[in-house]
Amino acid sequence: MQPDSPLKPPRRSRWRMPLATAIFIAAAAGVAFLGIESREQSVAQLKDKAAERAVPTVAVAPPAVEQSVGVLDLPGRLDAFYQAALFARVNGYVTSRNADIGSRVKAGDVLATIDAPDLDQQLSQAESDLNNAKANAALADVTNQRYQALLPSSYVTHQAADEKKADLDAKNALVKSGQANVDRLKALSEYKRIVAPFDGIVTVRNTDVGNLINTGSSTGAEMFVVADVHKLRLYVNVPQTYVPMIPKGTVGILTVPERPGKKYEAKVEASSGAVDVASGTTRMQLIVDNAAGELMPGAYASVHLTVGNKHDVLVIPSSAIIFDKAGLRVATVGTDSKIALKPITIGRDRGATVEIASGLSPEDRIIESPPDGISNGDKVNVKEKPNPANAPSTSVGPPKPNKG
């Protein structure tokens, strides 16, 4: 019996280890590939999102079509239809005062009287000088008649007759001079009575009984101011743009703060016809009937004027206008969602909105608030402004009958 032979170790396959390594490498490569692909997809998504966010979203809407008629509110000042400041023409003292502020007076009413003794004495002296001149002229006239009667008989010379004729002419001239001086002082004496020049109300009184009146030192303050307030003048400054829209005869509505709720008609009567350089406005005068006496001269007032021609115009928000070195433009969006900048001219500025005179059409889609830095051809995301006419109705219909 042969002894057992020793066991031989099993033979290892030389392909087992390389196969495992290959599987490991393939798995690692797959994981790496998936990671790279996922990263590329993430990067692409980020780029898409960044590009999408870089395109601005804008709200667009077509221009509104409205009538070019609006209301222009302007501040103004009321003034009396007629107003006169009364000054003294003679020196003296106020002896009486018959009117005070707020007094209603008629034309010719005596408001105050002035005692002027100096003027009275001057008038008395002038009348005496006039009487003396008349007496001398009468004597010269008699003497001249006598000389003229004796001249044909040669009892007097021609020289003497001519002298008497010239003396008569000189005496008559003195009479005329004296009469003119008397008339002047009498006319001046009439100014001792301060009278109302027309029907009205006394708005200012700067004198009282006993006050010294001295016209020789300076003009001084007026004694009275009388205003005719049955009508009032309203002065307003109209911006240059609106002047052609407010012709003579335009009727406005006047309101004053001291009478809330009350309205008065004011009619345009005149225009200065010039533009003030400092303010760029034209001064206009309106007439207001004040028969009831409710309005006061000098008061602040507000007038509402209907301006504009009754024709359709395009109206856009003021925020839609772009003003730069290229001038006034509006950003519009075409059907390809790209920007098109259009130059425009403004017809009338309403404040929050403006009327477009040229440059737009009703079919244009304008950007109401264009972002900064946009230019022609830029891509945008369009957000259409909802049309109120297409909004769903929120009205509640009639209740359904209860069949139960």
C-alpha positions in Angstrom: 0.0 0.0 0.0 1.5 3.3 -1.1 1.7 6.1 1.2 -0.7 9.0 0.7 0.8 11.7 -1.5 0.8 15.2 -0.1 -2.2 17.4 -1.2 -1.5 20.0 -3.9 -2.7 23.5 -3.3 -5.6 24.6 -5.6 -4.6 26.4 -8.6 -5.6 30.0 -8.6 -7.0 31.6 -11.8 -4.9 34.3 -13.1 -8.0 36.2 -14.4 -9.9 36.5 -11.2 -8.1 39.7 -9.8 -8.0 41.6 -13.1 -11.8 41.1 -13.6 -12.6 42.5 -10.1 -10.4 45.5 -10.8 -12.1 46.1 -14.1 -15.5 46.0 -12.5 -14.4 48.4 -9.8 -12.9 50.8 -12.4 -16.0 50.6 -14.5 -18.2 51.4 -11.5 -16.0 54.3 -10.5 -16.1 55.6 -14.1 -19.8 55.4 -14.2 -20.2 57.2 -10.9 -17.8 59.9 -12.1 -19.6 60.2 -15.4 -23.0 60.5 -13.6 -21.5 63.2 -11.3 -20.0 65.2 -14.2 -23.3 64.9 -16.2 -25.3 66.0 -13.2 -23.0 68.9 -12.6 -23.2 70.0 -16.2 -26.9 69.8 -16.0 -26.9 71.9 -12.9 -24.6 74.4 -14.5 -26.8 74.5 -17.6 -29.9 75.0 -15.4 -28.2 77.8 -13.5 -27.2 79.5 -16.7 -30.8 79.2 -18.0 -32.2 80.6 -14.8 -29.6 83.5 -14.9 -30.4 84.2 -18.5 -34.1 84.1 -17.7 -33.7 86.4 -14.8 -31.6 88.8 -16.9 -34.6 89.4 -19.2 -36.8 92.0 -17.5 -40.5 91.5 -17.1 -42.4 94.6 -18.1 -46.1 95.6 -17.9 -47.4 96.8 -21.2 -50.7 98.4 -22.2 -52.0 100.3 -25.3 -52.4 104.1 -25.0 -55.8 105.3 -23.8 -57.9 107.2 -26.3 -59.6 110.1 -24.6 -61.0 113.5 -25.4 -58.5 116.4 -25.1 -60.7 118.2 -22.6 -59.7 118.8 -19.0 -60.1 121.1 -16.1 -57.3 123.6 -15.2 -57.2 124.7 -11.6 -55.4 128.1 -11.1 -55.0 130.3 -8.1 -55.8 134.0 -8.4 -56.5 137.2 -6.6 -59.7 139.2 -6.6 -59.5 142.9 -7.2 -62.2 145.7 -7.1 -63.7 146.6 -10.5 -62.8 150.3 -9.7 -60.6 151.4 -6.9 -59.5 155.0 -6.0 -57.1 156.2 -3.3 -58.1 159.7 -2.1 -55.3 162.1 -1.1 -55.5 165.7 0.2 -54.7 168.6 -2.1 -54.7 171.4 0.6 -52.9 172.0 3.9 -54.9 172.2 7.1 -56.7 170.2 9.8 -59.4 167.6 9.4 -62.6 169.1 10.9 -65.0 166.3 10.2 -65.0 162.7 9.1 -68.2 161.1 7.8 -67.1 157.6 6.7 -65.2 154.7 8.2 -63.9 151.4 6.8 -66.8 149.3 5.5 -69.0 152.3 4.9 -71.0 152.2 1.7 -70.9 155.5 -0.1 -72.5 157.1 -3.2 -70.7 159.2 -5.8 -70.3 162.8 -4.4 -70.7 161.9 -0.7 -68.5 163.9 1.5 -66.1 161.6 3.4 -64.2 164.3 5.3 -63.7 168.1 5.4 -60.4 170.1 5.9 -60.1 173.5 7.4 -57.5 175.5 5.4 -57.3 179.1 6.7 -54.2 179.8 4.7 -56.0 178.9 1.5 -59.0 181.0 2.5 -56.7 184.1 3.0 -55.0 183.5 -0.3 -58.4 183.4 -2.1 -59.5 186.6 -0.3 -56.3 188.3 -1.4 -56.6 187.1 -5.0 -60.2 188.4 -5.2 -59.1 191.8 -3.9 -56.3 191.9 -6.5 -58.8 191.0 -9.1 -61.1 193.9 -8.1 -58.2 196.3 -8.2 -57.2 195.1 -11.7 -60.8 195.5 -12.9 -61.0 199.1 -11.6 -57.7 200.0 -13.3 -58.9 198.4 -16.5 -62.2 200.4 -16.3 -60.3 203.7 -15.9 -57.9 202.8 -18.7 -60.9 202.0 -20.9 -62.5 205.5 -20.3 -59.2 207.2 -20.9 -58.6 205.3 -24.1 -62.1 206.2 -25.4 -61.5 209.9 -24.7 -58.1 209.9 -26.5 -59.6 208.1 -29.4 -62.4 210.7 -29.6 -59.9 213.6 -29.6 -57.6 212.1 -32.1 -59.5 213.2 -35.3 -59.5 216.8 -34.1 -55.7 216.6 -33.5 -56.1 217.6 -29.9 -53.9 214.6 -29.0 -51.1 213.1 -30.8 -51.2 209.6 -32.3 -48.4 208.6 -29.9 -50.5 209.5 -26.8 -53.6 207.7 -28.2 -51.6 204.6 -28.9 -50.1 204.7 -25.4 -53.6 204.8 -23.8 -54.7 201.9 -26.1 -51.7 199.8 -25.0 -52.3 200.7 -21.3 -55.9 199.4 -21.7 -54.7 196.2 -23.1 -52.2 195.7 -20.3 -54.9 196.4 -17.7 -57.2 193.9 -19.3 -54.5 191.3 -19.3 -54.0 191.9 -15.5 -57.7 191.3 -15.1 -57.5 188.0 -16.9 -54.5 187.0 -14.8 -56.2 187.9 -11.6 -59.4 186.0 -12.6 -57.4 182.9 -13.4 -55.7 183.1 -10.0 -59.1 183.4 -8.3 -60.5 180.5 -10.3 -57.4 178.3 -9.3 -57.8 179.0 -5.6 -61.6 178.4 -5.8 -60.9 175.1 -7.5 -58.3 174.3 -4.8 -60.8 175.2 -2.1 -63.1 172.5 -3.4 -60.5 169.9 -2.3 -61.2 170.9 1.3 -64.1 168.4 0.9 -63.0 164.8 0.3 -65.8 163.2 -1.8 -66.4 159.7 -3.1 -65.7 159.5 -6.9 -68.2 156.7 -7.4 -70.5 154.3 -5.6 -68.6 151.8 -3.5 -67.3 150.8 -0.1 -64.6 152.5 2.0 -61.8 149.9 2.4 -59.1 152.1 3.9 -59.2 155.1 6.3 -55.9 156.7 7.3 -57.2 159.9 8.9 -59.3 161.2 11.8 -60.6 164.5 13.1 -57.8 166.9 14.2 -55.1 165.3 12.0 -52.7 167.8 10.4 -52.7 167.6 6.6 -49.5 168.8 5.0 -49.3 168.2 1.3 -46.0 170.0 0.8 -43.7 167.7 2.7 -44.4 164.4 0.8 -47.2 162.5 -0.8 -48.0 160.6 2.4 -50.6 158.0 2.8 -54.0 158.2 1.3 -56.8 159.5 3.4 -59.4 157.0 2.1 -59.6 154.2 -0.4 -63.0 153.6 -2.1 -63.6 150.4 -4.1 -66.5 149.6 -6.4 -67.3 145.9 -5.7 -70.5 145.3 -7.6 -68.1 143.5 -10.0 -64.7 142.1 -9.3 -61.7 141.5 -11.5 -59.9 138.1 -11.0 -56.3 137.9 -12.1 -54.7 134.5 -12.8 -51.4 133.5 -14.4 -52.0 130.9 -17.1 -49.1 128.6 -18.2 -48.0 129.3 -21.7 -49.1 125.9 -23.0 -52.7 126.5 -22.1 -53.0 130.1 -23.3 -54.4 129.2 -26.8 -57.0 127.0 -25.1 -58.5 129.9 -23.1 -59.9 132.4 -25.5 -61.8 135.6 -24.6 -65.3 134.7 -23.3 -64.3 131.4 -21.7 -66.4 130.9 -18.5 -64.8 129.4 -15.4 -66.0 128.4 -12.0 -64.7 130.4 -9.1 -64.5 129.2 -5.5 -63.2 131.0 -2.3 -62.1 129.3 0.9 -64.4 131.4 3.2 -67.5 130.2 1.4 -67.1 126.4 1.0 -69.5 124.8 -1.4 -70.5 128.0 -3.2 -69.5 128.5 -6.8 -69.4 131.7 -8.9 -69.0 132.2 -12.6 -66.0 134.1 -13.9 -65.7 135.1 -17.6 -62.4 135.8 -19.3 -62.3 139.4 -20.4 -58.7 140.2 -21.4 -55.2 138.8 -21.7 -51.9 140.6 -21.3 -50.8 139.0 -24.6 -47.3 138.5 -23.2 -45.4 135.7 -21.4 -43.7 136.6 -18.1 -40.0 135.6 -18.5 -39.6 134.6 -14.9 -42.7 132.4 -14.5 -43.5 131.4 -18.1 -47.2 132.4 -17.6 -49.6 134.9 -19.2 -51.7 137.1 -17.0 -55.4 137.0 -17.7 -58.3 139.0 -16.3 -61.7 137.5 -15.5 -64.9 139.4 -14.5 -67.0 138.1 -11.6 -70.5 139.4 -10.8 -70.6 140.4 -7.1 -74.1 141.9 -6.8 -74.7 140.0 -3.6 -71.5 141.4 -2.1 -70.3 138.0 -0.9 -66.8 138.3 -2.5 -64.1 140.6 -1.2 -61.5 142.5 -3.1 -57.9 141.3 -2.4 -59.1 137.8 -1.5 -57.5 134.5 -2.7 -59.6 132.5 -5.1 -59.3 129.4 -7.2 -60.7 129.2 -10.7 -61.6 126.0 -12.6 -61.3 126.4 -16.4 -62.3 123.8 -19.0 -59.5 123.7 -21.5 -58.7 121.7 -24.6 -60.4 120.9 -27.9 -63.0 118.2 -28.1 -61.1 115.6 -30.2 -59.6 112.2 -29.4 -56.0 112.0 -28.3 -53.7 109.3 -27.0 -53.0 109.5 -23.3 -50.2 107.6 -21.5 -48.8 107.6 -18.0 -46.1 110.1 -17.3 -43.9 107.3 -15.9 -43.8 105.8 -19.5 -41.7 108.7 -20.9 -38.0 108.4 -21.2 -36.0 111.6 -21.2 -32.4 111.5 -22.2 -29.9 113.0 -24.7 -32.0 111.6 -27.5 -35.1 113.6 -26.3 -38.5 112.4 -25.3 -39.1 108.7 -26.1 -41.5 105.9 -25.2 -40.5 102.2 -25.0 -42.9 99.9 -27.0 -42.9 96.1 -27.3 -43.4 94.4 -30.6 -44.9 91.0 -31.3 -41.4 89.5 -31.0 -41.2 90.8 -27.4 -38.4 93.2 -28.3 -38.0 96.8 -27.4 -38.6 99.6 -29.9 -38.0 103.2 -28.7 -40.2 105.8 -30.4 -39.6 109.5 -30.2 -42.7 111.5 -29.2 -44.0 115.0 -28.8 -46.3 116.0 -25.9 -49.5 117.8 -26.5 -50.5 118.6 -22.9 -49.2 117.6 -19.5 -52.0 116.5 -17.2 -49.7 115.6 -14.3 -50.0 111.9 -13.8 -50.8 111.5 -17.5 -49.8 113.2 -20.7 -51.4 113.7 -24.1 -49.3 112.6 -27.0 -49.3 114.9 -30.0 -47.3 112.6 -32.3 -45.1 109.5 -32.3 -47.6 106.8 -31.2 -50.5 104.9 -32.6 -53.4 103.3 -30.7 -52.0 99.8 -31.5 -48.7 100.3 -29.8 -48.0 98.4 -26.6 -46.1 100.8 -24.3 -44.1 100.0 -21.2 -45.7 101.9 -18.4 -42.5 101.9 -16.2 -39.5 101.1 -18.5 -36.4 99.8 -16.6 -33.1 101.7 -16.7 -30.7 101.2 -19.5 -33.0 99.6 -22.1 -32.3 100.1 -25.7 -33.7 99.1 -29.1 -33.8 95.3 -29.7 -33.6 94.3 -26.0 -35.6 91.2 -25.2 -38.2 91.5 -22.4 -40.9 89.3 -20.8 -44.3 90.8 -21.4 -46.9 91.1 -18.8 -50.1 92.3 -20.3 -52.1 94.7 -18.2 -55.5 93.2 -17.6 -58.3 95.0 -19.4 -61.1 96.0 -17.0 -63.7 95.2 -19.7 -62.6 91.5 -19.7 -62.6 91.2 -15.9 -65.1 88.6 -14.5 -68.3 90.1 -13.2 -68.6 90.2 -9.5 -72.3 91.2 -9.4 -74.6 89.0 -7.5 -77.4 87.6 -9.5 -81.0 87.2 -8.4 -81.6 84.5 -5.8 -82.7 81.1 -7.1 -86.1 80.0 -6.1 -86.2 77.5 -3.2 -87.7 74.3 -4.6 -87.6 72.7 -1.2 
